[in-house]
Amino acid sequence: EIDSSVVRPIIANSWKRCKLAKVSPFLKSHIIKLKDKEIKILLERNRHLIEISRPIMEMAEKMIKGSEFRIDLSNKDGYILKVIGDKKILEESEKIGVVVGANRSEIIVGTNSIGVTLFTGKPVQIIGPEHYNVYPRHWTCSSAPIRDPSGNIIGCINMSGKYHLLHKHTLGMVVGIANNIESALKIEKKVNELKINNKFLNTIIESIDNALIVMDKEGRITHLNFI
């Protein structure tokens, strides 16, 4: 039974999904991850997301230095692509199975922010005992989805640390990181579209037999089909 006056609906629903999937809440934490060859394939398939996220995550890493928090990047299936943070927190995270190539979906490890965010498509913060598994219950985690320019979820950003360090602004920071990654994806798409349009325009200009000059509103020549 779940006391709805204590347990939030988003957590209660996740617990129910975990129970239905027969996830054990008492399973001791151990690393379940892909093999090295599989990890190499995983990273290659998600290379674009990793590269577009890199400068934003590097900036975020400087902001959390010494905070005892880490930041994770996962793909849409819950596989960890990158983990950043201080050495101590990374070593402690490894003990509960948070490493590159590990899967953090609900049906694998139970209720956690990455799994819930990827299932619901919404940012979420999970605190201590809200985790389905008893072993990571001294942790808190906050996640936000990453969507491509078409609105499809392609990954997730998560920030985790010990639950006594919990701060309500952590979720806002995670949402900000996700928004920045999404903005970078939109800018990249727009740049690519402009390149295609420019190439198309040049092709048209070159196909015209008569001399043609194109100028911008400042009077600068932008295109011509003769030298």
TIROBA-952316 format. One record per residue (C-alpha): residue in three letters; y, z, x. Coordinates in nm, 3 decimals. Last residue first. Layout:
N
<numi resn="ALA" v="Y" w="Z" u="X"/>
...
% end
This chain:
227
<numi resn="ILE" v="3.701" w="-6.222" u="3.488"/>
<numi resn="PHE" v="3.592" w="-6.306" u="3.135"/>
<numi resn="ASN" v="3.448" w="-6.129" u="2.833"/>
<numi resn="LEU" v="3.690" w="-5.841" u="2.803"/>
<numi resn="HIS" v="3.662" w="-5.478" u="2.699"/>
<numi resn="THR" v="3.868" w="-5.158" u="2.718"/>
<numi resn="ILE" v="4.208" w="-5.294" u="2.815"/>
<numi resn="ARG" v="4.471" w="-5.021" u="2.784"/>
<numi resn="GLY" v="4.749" w="-5.068" u="2.530"/>
<numi resn="GLU" v="4.759" w="-4.705" u="2.425"/>
<numi resn="LYS" v="4.600" w="-4.793" u="2.090"/>
<numi resn="ASP" v="4.297" w="-4.934" u="2.269"/>
<numi resn="MET" v="4.268" w="-5.293" u="2.391"/>
<numi resn="VAL" v="4.001" w="-5.562" u="2.346"/>
<numi resn="ILE" v="4.040" w="-5.898" u="2.522"/>
<numi resn="LEU" v="3.851" w="-6.212" u="2.426"/>
<numi resn="ALA" v="3.835" w="-6.554" u="2.593"/>
<numi resn="ASN" v="3.652" w="-6.797" u="2.369"/>
<numi resn="ASP" v="3.278" w="-6.852" u="2.399"/>
<numi resn="ILE" v="3.179" w="-6.526" u="2.224"/>
<numi resn="SER" v="2.836" w="-6.393" u="2.328"/>
<numi resn="GLU" v="2.983" w="-6.159" u="2.591"/>
<numi resn="ILE" v="3.190" w="-5.983" u="2.324"/>
<numi resn="ILE" v="2.889" w="-5.932" u="2.099"/>
<numi resn="THR" v="2.679" w="-5.789" u="2.383"/>
<numi resn="ASN" v="2.965" w="-5.562" u="2.489"/>
<numi resn="LEU" v="2.990" w="-5.426" u="2.134"/>
<numi resn="PHE" v="2.616" w="-5.354" u="2.125"/>
<numi resn="LYS" v="2.632" w="-5.176" u="2.461"/>
<numi resn="ASN" v="2.924" w="-4.966" u="2.336"/>
<numi resn="ASN" v="2.741" w="-4.882" u="2.016"/>
<numi resn="ILE" v="2.432" w="-4.778" u="2.212"/>
<numi resn="LYS" v="2.639" w="-4.564" u="2.449"/>
<numi resn="LEU" v="2.825" w="-4.410" u="2.155"/>
<numi resn="GLU" v="2.494" w="-4.322" u="1.987"/>
<numi resn="ASN" v="2.368" w="-4.161" u="2.308"/>
<numi resn="VAL" v="2.686" w="-3.954" u="2.334"/>
<numi resn="LYS" v="2.650" w="-3.847" u="1.969"/>
<numi resn="LYS" v="2.288" w="-3.740" u="2.023"/>
<numi resn="GLU" v="2.380" w="-3.541" u="2.333"/>
<numi resn="ILE" v="2.662" w="-3.371" u="2.145"/>
<numi resn="LYS" v="2.425" w="-3.279" u="1.862"/>
<numi resn="LEU" v="2.165" w="-3.137" u="2.103"/>
<numi resn="ALA" v="2.432" w="-2.934" u="2.285"/>
<numi resn="SER" v="2.552" w="-2.800" u="1.950"/>
<numi resn="GLU" v="2.196" w="-2.692" u="1.866"/>
<numi resn="ILE" v="2.170" w="-2.510" u="2.198"/>
<numi resn="ASN" v="2.502" w="-2.338" u="2.132"/>
<numi resn="ASN" v="2.390" w="-2.236" u="1.783"/>
<numi resn="ALA" v="2.069" w="-2.084" u="1.923"/>
<numi resn="ILE" v="2.268" w="-1.882" u="2.177"/>
<numi resn="GLY" v="2.506" w="-1.762" u="1.903"/>
<numi resn="VAL" v="2.215" w="-1.663" u="1.677"/>
<numi resn="VAL" v="2.075" w="-1.459" u="1.965"/>
<numi resn="MET" v="2.411" w="-1.287" u="2.019"/>
<numi resn="GLY" v="2.436" w="-1.204" u="1.649"/>
<numi resn="LEU" v="2.086" w="-1.055" u="1.657"/>
<numi resn="THR" v="2.185" w="-0.834" u="1.949"/>
<numi resn="HIS" v="2.500" w="-0.716" u="1.770"/>
<numi resn="LYS" v="2.300" w="-0.464" u="1.565"/>
<numi resn="HIS" v="2.207" w="-0.277" u="1.881"/>
<numi resn="LEU" v="1.861" w="-0.147" u="1.974"/>
<numi resn="LEU" v="1.829" w="0.022" u="2.311"/>
<numi resn="HIS" v="1.591" w="0.284" u="2.164"/>
<numi resn="TYR" v="1.371" w="-0.010" u="2.057"/>
<numi resn="LYS" v="1.285" w="-0.115" u="2.411"/>
<numi resn="GLY" v="1.387" w="-0.475" u="2.475"/>
<numi resn="SER" v="1.358" w="-0.823" u="2.327"/>
<numi resn="MET" v="1.578" w="-1.131" u="2.274"/>
<numi resn="ASN" v="1.426" w="-1.437" u="2.110"/>
<numi resn="ILE" v="1.529" w="-1.803" u="2.086"/>
<numi resn="CYS" v="1.315" w="-2.036" u="1.874"/>
<numi resn="GLY" v="1.195" w="-2.393" u="1.871"/>
<numi resn="ILE" v="1.202" w="-2.737" u="1.716"/>
<numi resn="ILE" v="1.298" w="-2.648" u="1.359"/>
<numi resn="ASN" v="1.405" w="-2.969" u="1.182"/>
<numi resn="GLY" v="1.767" w="-2.999" u="1.066"/>
<numi resn="SER" v="1.819" w="-3.362" u="1.162"/>
<numi resn="PRO" v="2.038" w="-3.267" u="1.459"/>
<numi resn="ASP" v="1.748" w="-3.056" u="1.595"/>
<numi resn="ARG" v="1.705" w="-2.695" u="1.486"/>
<numi resn="ILE" v="1.666" w="-2.381" u="1.696"/>
<numi resn="PRO" v="1.551" w="-2.074" u="1.501"/>
<numi resn="ALA" v="1.687" w="-1.724" u="1.565"/>
<numi resn="SER" v="1.509" w="-1.418" u="1.701"/>
<numi resn="SER" v="1.566" w="-1.045" u="1.755"/>
<numi resn="CYS" v="1.306" w="-0.811" u="1.905"/>
<numi resn="THR" v="1.265" w="-0.435" u="1.928"/>
<numi resn="TRP" v="0.994" w="-0.265" u="2.132"/>
<numi resn="HIS" v="0.824" w="0.077" u="2.109"/>
<numi resn="ARG" v="0.591" w="-0.069" u="1.847"/>
<numi resn="PRO" v="0.440" w="-0.320" u="2.090"/>
<numi resn="TYR" v="0.098" w="-0.149" u="2.077"/>
<numi resn="VAL" v="0.057" w="-0.081" u="1.705"/>
<numi resn="ASN" v="0.032" w="-0.448" u="1.601"/>
<numi resn="TYR" v="0.211" w="-0.535" u="1.278"/>
<numi resn="HIS" v="0.556" w="-0.481" u="1.429"/>
<numi resn="GLU" v="0.786" w="-0.301" u="1.183"/>
<numi resn="PRO" v="0.701" w="0.017" u="1.373"/>
<numi resn="GLY" v="0.955" w="-0.067" u="1.648"/>
<numi resn="ILE" v="1.239" w="-0.277" u="1.504"/>
<numi resn="ILE" v="1.236" w="-0.641" u="1.404"/>
<numi resn="GLN" v="1.552" w="-0.852" u="1.390"/>
<numi resn="VAL" v="1.544" w="-1.180" u="1.201"/>
<numi resn="PRO" v="1.713" w="-1.521" u="1.204"/>
<numi resn="LYS" v="1.571" w="-1.751" u="0.933"/>
<numi resn="GLY" v="1.329" w="-2.045" u="0.930"/>
<numi resn="THR" v="1.079" w="-1.828" u="0.741"/>
<numi resn="PHE" v="0.764" w="-1.905" u="0.945"/>
<numi resn="LEU" v="0.936" w="-1.973" u="1.279"/>
<numi resn="THR" v="1.155" w="-1.666" u="1.236"/>
<numi resn="VAL" v="0.860" w="-1.443" u="1.144"/>
<numi resn="GLY" v="0.653" w="-1.552" u="1.445"/>
<numi resn="ILE" v="0.941" w="-1.519" u="1.690"/>
<numi resn="SER" v="1.047" w="-1.181" u="1.544"/>
<numi resn="ASN" v="0.705" w="-1.019" u="1.557"/>
<numi resn="THR" v="0.444" w="-0.951" u="1.289"/>
<numi resn="GLY" v="0.090" w="-1.017" u="1.413"/>
<numi resn="VAL" v="-0.023" w="-1.142" u="1.752"/>
<numi resn="ILE" v="-0.211" w="-1.467" u="1.677"/>
<numi resn="ILE" v="-0.159" w="-1.531" u="1.304"/>
<numi resn="GLU" v="0.204" w="-1.427" u="1.334"/>
<numi resn="SER" v="0.290" w="-1.676" u="1.609"/>
<numi resn="ARG" v="0.367" w="-1.545" u="1.957"/>
<numi resn="ASN" v="0.156" w="-1.786" u="2.164"/>
<numi resn="ALA" v="0.135" w="-1.738" u="2.540"/>
<numi resn="GLY" v="0.200" w="-2.032" u="2.773"/>
<numi resn="VAL" v="0.486" w="-1.867" u="2.958"/>
<numi resn="VAL" v="0.439" w="-1.491" u="2.942"/>
<numi resn="VAL" v="0.475" w="-1.222" u="2.675"/>
<numi resn="GLY" v="0.126" w="-1.072" u="2.658"/>
<numi resn="ILE" v="0.199" w="-0.704" u="2.603"/>
<numi resn="LYS" v="0.159" w="-0.621" u="2.973"/>
<numi resn="GLU" v="0.368" w="-0.925" u="3.067"/>
<numi resn="SER" v="0.664" w="-0.770" u="2.886"/>
<numi resn="GLU" v="0.653" w="-0.467" u="3.117"/>
<numi resn="GLU" v="0.666" w="-0.690" u="3.425"/>
<numi resn="LEU" v="0.947" w="-0.900" u="3.275"/>
<numi resn="ILE" v="1.145" w="-0.585" u="3.190"/>
<numi resn="LYS" v="1.122" w="-0.462" u="3.549"/>
<numi resn="LYS" v="1.205" w="-0.798" u="3.710"/>
<numi resn="ASP" v="1.529" w="-0.848" u="3.515"/>
<numi resn="GLY" v="1.537" w="-1.114" u="3.244"/>
<numi resn="ILE" v="1.423" w="-1.468" u="3.163"/>
<numi resn="VAL" v="1.117" w="-1.607" u="2.986"/>
<numi resn="LYS" v="1.058" w="-1.980" u="2.933"/>
<numi resn="LEU" v="0.829" w="-2.201" u="2.727"/>
<numi resn="ILE" v="0.655" w="-1.938" u="2.512"/>
<numi resn="TYR" v="0.432" w="-2.103" u="2.249"/>
<numi resn="GLY" v="0.533" w="-2.020" u="1.891"/>
<numi resn="ASP" v="0.448" w="-2.355" u="1.732"/>
<numi resn="LYS" v="0.811" w="-2.468" u="1.708"/>
<numi resn="ASN" v="0.861" w="-2.415" u="2.082"/>
<numi resn="SER" v="0.955" w="-2.086" u="2.242"/>
<numi resn="LEU" v="1.246" w="-1.965" u="2.454"/>
<numi resn="ASP" v="1.244" w="-1.599" u="2.547"/>
<numi resn="ILE" v="1.529" w="-1.367" u="2.650"/>
<numi resn="ARG" v="1.478" w="-1.028" u="2.817"/>
<numi resn="PHE" v="1.644" w="-0.692" u="2.767"/>
<numi resn="GLU" v="1.673" w="-0.399" u="3.006"/>
<numi resn="SER" v="2.054" w="-0.438" u="3.006"/>
<numi resn="GLY" v="2.083" w="-0.481" u="3.383"/>
<numi resn="LYS" v="2.160" w="-0.853" u="3.354"/>
<numi resn="ILE" v="2.204" w="-0.940" u="2.985"/>
<numi resn="MET" v="2.524" w="-1.145" u="3.025"/>
<numi resn="LYS" v="2.407" w="-1.321" u="3.341"/>
<numi resn="GLU" v="2.089" w="-1.431" u="3.163"/>
<numi resn="ALA" v="2.298" w="-1.566" u="2.873"/>
<numi resn="MET" v="2.473" w="-1.809" u="3.109"/>
<numi resn="GLU" v="2.139" w="-1.921" u="3.249"/>
<numi resn="MET" v="2.007" w="-1.957" u="2.893"/>
<numi resn="ILE" v="2.294" w="-2.189" u="2.803"/>
<numi resn="PRO" v="2.250" w="-2.396" u="3.119"/>
<numi resn="ARG" v="1.872" w="-2.433" u="3.059"/>
<numi resn="SER" v="1.862" w="-2.502" u="2.685"/>
<numi resn="ILE" v="1.902" w="-2.882" u="2.711"/>
<numi resn="GLU" v="1.640" w="-2.885" u="2.989"/>
<numi resn="ILE" v="1.385" w="-2.672" u="2.805"/>
<numi resn="LEU" v="1.426" w="-2.861" u="2.478"/>
<numi resn="HIS" v="1.384" w="-3.197" u="2.656"/>
<numi resn="ARG" v="1.086" w="-3.077" u="2.860"/>
<numi resn="ASN" v="0.889" w="-2.967" u="2.553"/>
<numi resn="ARG" v="0.600" w="-3.209" u="2.602"/>
<numi resn="GLU" v="0.615" w="-3.152" u="2.977"/>
<numi resn="LEU" v="0.609" w="-2.776" u="2.937"/>
<numi resn="LEU" v="0.305" w="-2.787" u="2.710"/>
<numi resn="ILE" v="0.120" w="-3.032" u="2.939"/>
<numi resn="LYS" v="0.172" w="-2.802" u="3.238"/>
<numi resn="ILE" v="0.068" w="-2.504" u="3.027"/>
<numi resn="GLU" v="-0.255" w="-2.685" u="2.934"/>
<numi resn="LYS" v="-0.337" w="-2.742" u="3.301"/>
<numi resn="ASP" v="-0.266" w="-2.377" u="3.380"/>
<numi resn="LYS" v="-0.480" w="-2.250" u="3.092"/>
<numi resn="LEU" v="-0.310" w="-2.147" u="2.771"/>
<numi resn="LYS" v="-0.234" w="-1.785" u="2.699"/>
<numi resn="ILE" v="-0.382" w="-1.468" u="2.559"/>
<numi resn="ILE" v="-0.256" w="-1.177" u="2.767"/>
<numi resn="HIS" v="-0.377" w="-0.844" u="2.643"/>
<numi resn="SER" v="-0.243" w="-0.592" u="2.397"/>
<numi resn="LYS" v="-0.513" w="-0.383" u="2.239"/>
<numi resn="LEU" v="-0.607" w="-0.499" u="1.889"/>
<numi resn="PHE" v="-0.520" w="-0.220" u="1.647"/>
<numi resn="PRO" v="-0.318" w="-0.425" u="1.398"/>
<numi resn="SER" v="-0.610" w="-0.671" u="1.374"/>
<numi resn="VAL" v="-0.512" w="-1.013" u="1.240"/>
<numi resn="LYS" v="-0.738" w="-1.102" u="0.947"/>
<numi resn="ALA" v="-0.522" w="-1.401" u="0.838"/>
<numi resn="LEU" v="-0.474" w="-1.230" u="0.501"/>
<numi resn="LYS" v="-0.375" w="-0.912" u="0.685"/>
<numi resn="CYS" v="-0.119" w="-1.103" u="0.891"/>
<numi resn="ARG" v="0.022" w="-1.275" u="0.583"/>
<numi resn="LYS" v="0.052" w="-0.939" u="0.406"/>
<numi resn="TRP" v="0.227" w="-0.786" u="0.709"/>
<numi resn="SER" v="0.471" w="-1.080" u="0.711"/>
<numi resn="ASN" v="0.551" w="-1.026" u="0.343"/>
<numi resn="ALA" v="0.616" w="-0.658" u="0.405"/>
<numi resn="ILE" v="0.846" w="-0.742" u="0.697"/>
<numi resn="ILE" v="1.062" w="-0.990" u="0.500"/>
<numi resn="PRO" v="1.055" w="-0.750" u="0.202"/>
<numi resn="ARG" v="1.194" w="-0.458" u="0.408"/>
<numi resn="VAL" v="0.970" w="-0.152" u="0.436"/>
<numi resn="VAL" v="1.108" w="0.187" u="0.330"/>
<numi resn="SER" v="1.189" w="0.159" u="-0.041"/>
<numi resn="SER" v="0.923" w="-0.111" u="-0.072"/>
<numi resn="ASP" v="0.651" w="0.143" u="0.016"/>
<numi resn="ILE" v="0.356" w="-0.076" u="0.112"/>
<numi resn="GLU" v="0.000" w="0.000" u="0.000"/>
% end
